[in-house]
Amino acid sequence: QVRLVESGGGEVQAGGSLRLSCAASQSIFRIPAMGWYRQAPGKERELVATTITGGSTNYADSVKGRFTISRDNAKNTVYLQMDSLKPEDTAVYYCKARKDSLDYWGKGTLVTVSS
């Protein structure tokens, strides 16, 4: 089982930046895929960014060029650097790990972007 704990959320003005962290309970070197998802009020959860062992990354079109996902295997942590934030980025952000065909989710961290 993989336990995930997100942190780094908060309130920021439009144009600002935040860095989210996702700390895993085990070595992320052994977790093939990890990613960030978000869910805004009244909307479905959507993919934000994913990273695969080996360095491959994937981003939603809405965040390309503004968000960067990275992983630090030594710290068992995945990050999401969010720049040029927009009010429409307001959501609860969740970390997900996929290992052995199972998905594990954190409890989420709230990001609020004010205009």
N, C-alpha and C positions, 0 to 999 in steps of 0.2 A: 504494500500500500504506500502511496505517495501523499504526503501532507504538504499543502502549499499555503503560505501566508503572504498576502499582499500588503504593501505599505507605500506611503508616499503621496496618497491622494490629498486633496484639499481644495480650497477655493483660490482661483487666480483670475486676473483680468484678461480679456481678449488680447492676444498677441504675446502673452506670457508663456512660461515654460514650467513643466513639472517632470520629475523622473520617478516612475513607479518601479518598485522592486518586488520580486516574487522569490521568496526563500523556500527552498525545497528541503524535505526531511531526509533526503538521501542524495547521493551523488548524481548530479544532472548529466554527467558524462554518460551514464547508463540509461538516460531517458532520451529516446530518439527524437521526439518532437515536443516542443513546448510553445505556448503562444499566449497572446493576450486577446481577450474578447471584451465587448462592452454591451451594456443594456441601458438604453435611455428610457425614461418613464413612458409607458404606453407602447413601447416598441419591443420587437424581438431581439434576442441576443445576437450580436453579429461579430464576425471575425475582424480583428484589428491588424494583428501581425503574428507571424509564426516564424520559428527558427528550428532548423533541423541539425542534428549532429553533423559536423562537417562544414557548417557555416552558411548553408543556404537559407535565405529569408524570403518571406512573402508578405505583402502589405495590401490592405484594402485600398482601393483607388482614392477614397476620401482622405486618406492620411499619408499617401505617398509624398515624399519630399519634406514632410513635417515631423514624422515620427520615425524613431530608430529603435529596433529591437536588438538586444545583445545578450550574450550569456557569459557568465564568469564561472567556469567549471570549478575553480579553486574555492569559490565561495558558495557554490551550489545555488546560485542566484541568477535569475533572468531579469533584465531591466527593460523598461520602455521609456525612452527619452521622448518627450512630447514638446515640440516647439511650435511657435506661431498658433497657439491654441485659439479655437473659435467657440462661440457659445454652443454650436451644434455638437461639440465634443463632450458636452456635459453628459455624464453617464456613470454607472457603476462599472468599474473595470475589473475583470476577472482573469486570473491566471489559470491556464490549463496545461496539464501534462498528459501525454499519451504514451503508455508503456504496456507492452504485452497485450495489445488490442483493448486496453481499458483506458478510460478517460478519468482523470482526477481534476477536481476543481477547488480553487480557494474560495473564501467567503466574499471576496471582493473589496474594493476600496473606491470611495466616491470621489469623483472629480467634478467640480463645478466651475464653469467658465462664465464669468459675468461680462456683459457688454459695456 
